[in-house]
Amino acid sequence: MDELFKLPVLLGILYSGIRLATPYLFAAVGETFAQRSGVLNLGVEGIMLMGAYSGFYVGMKSGNVWLGLLAAALVGILMGLLMSVISITMQAEQGISGIGLHLFGLGLSSLLFKTTLGSVESINGFKPVRIPILADIPYVGEVLFNHNLLVYAAFLLVPLSAWFLSKTTFGLKIRAVGQNPQAADTLGVNVIAVRYFCVCLGGMLAGIAGASLSIALINLFQENMTNGMGFIAVALVYFGGWKPYGVLAGALLFSFVNAFQLWVQVLGIKIPSDFAIMMPYVLTILALAFATKRAQQPAALTKPFERGEN
Amino acid sequence: MKSTLSRMLALVMLVAILAAGCAPAAATPAPEAVSTVFKVAIVMPSSITDMAFSQSMFEGLKKVQAEMGGESAMEIAYSENLFKVPDAAAAIRDYADKGYNLVIAHGSQYGTSLEQVAPDFPNTAFAWGTSVDTFQASGINNVFAYQAEAQQGGYVLGTIAALMSKTGIIGETGPVDAGDAKLYIEGFQKGAEAAKPGTTVSVTYTGSFSDVSLMATAAETHIAAGADMLTGSSQSVVGAIGVAKDKGVYWFGTQWDQTSLAPEAVLASQVYDWSGIIKDMIDSVQKGVMGGKAYTLTFKNGGLVISYNSAITVPAEVKAAADAAIAGINDGTIVP
């Protein structure tokens, strides 16, 4: 086990963990907004796939990854809008409509991939941007400050969202709508509009999460490439107690343990690979079991809003 | 609330219809001449463009179709991305029910389902891979089995990798420690260690056939540990190939020629050519033999091919060592 605690290995875990956490951060912080406003969107996975596809396709055809990112964000907003219409305006059961949205995104992204691309190709995605001075810090500088822009954006999103939710008037409205929509309504808050905004914002971030894979981290699109990440992102919101910093902690725990278990295998430490693969999941479940703070769950989560009903 | 419920149901149905319409299950329409056309259906765990396991079989079918005279002689229907066994089992039964002559269950996880379905359709031939079990022991006579001797190509590619590595460290990354991936990865390891004793070969498994992101991270980890030659198995390796390209190390492909993904990084691939096996199965069925044969892909029968990337120069002595390994495998002096 000694070889695991050498500097290159620890730096390797730090580097890979940060990259692995990036799509989870976008998707889970986005989902935090939706859930804080009272909407459980289980369709994150489908939105991520649509974002990954559209980001890749537009990025490849235009030769400009920024346009790809814009396309992924717009498609994410559209998917969020679809979820909003179904679950907020038409008041469909949120869990079921989210699963429908997932299947829709999965099927549509595969269909579009088949008709427009046909085979897996790679593109030149966002290049690493070395931050001067900070990247010169011995050892950790290169590992922390030589990433592509979407990685920095994902980590900046956390304090920004925490501030927005807890310190701004609009953030207060979001929390009120998720906690007690009737009361918020009486005070003149437009419950429906706030929920639409949050679900669409969550959709946009899920779209960007998908694009962070297809045009920044892996730089290709393959059918169903998100492989359940969207559902883990939903779980991370619960894990994080509906707080951006909690989501960050969960995403980092999951990603670091995943990076760690790969090193365990690479170094040939005699643990069955199945056990190593299980580690991030087991730890996450344990952490969930010991750190449940159900009290923080938005009281109106999954409950559709209808004026005058109580 | 009643209207809400009905609206909800309508929407769920709409979404389901949309999703079903978009689901990638394309069946080629039956051509006019019904009596002579040989109808083949295949159920696959990943997509026909996966650059790996499913694509190799689908391209094999298309090759045989072209040789037989196109769609009027042989019809191909396929269902892809059926990684989950219950879905695949339903599709297998469906195809048999619709009168397909040969139904291929292209995934080792489909075995137990096939064992249940095959006896219900004695006039349909089934094929199952990768496996060597035709279920004859349990009294079933209409199942063919097929397997690629993936360790053979693994051994040869491992030989090339060990001889070309400057660091003496090689990284291998697979989905699960079983089946085709295990055969390949262990063969590769054996070949590398035999070609250059002292070569370090590290192996990782990600636990998933489709987790592109974790596969990419596994490749990153191998490179950070000093590997300059990488290989891996499953459709998720496309993520690892991208990393190899970015970090300037070489990649060895298996199952399908992966050169087009990264012409500067993919040095050589072991390609599965299933067409010989498919032709023999069709011949057998036409003669009335519905199963009972177990096939293997080997260098000897031409089912395995090493495809070099012409854009990367491989020293003549390394190619000679690879050829010697193939010859040794063929005459039995090397057992990978």
Interface residues (C-beta under 8 A of the other chain):
Chain A: P8 G12 Y15 S16 R19 L20 P23 I86 M90 Q91 A92 E93 I96 S97 G100 L101 L103 F104 L106 G107 L108 S110 L111 K114 G118 S119 V120 E121 S122 L213 L217 I218 N219 L220 Q222 E223 N224 M225 N227 M229 N258 A259 L262 W263 Q265 V266 L267 G268 P272 S273 D274 A276 I277 M278 P304
Chain B: T4 R7 M8 L11 V12 V15 A16 L18 A19 A20 G21 C22 A23 P24 S46 S47 T49 D50 M51 N81 G171 V176 D177 S202 V203 T204 Y205 T206 G207 S208 S210 D211 V212 S213 L214 A216 T217 A218 E220 T221 H222 A224 A225 Q235 S236 V238 G239 I241 G242 K245 S260 L261 A262
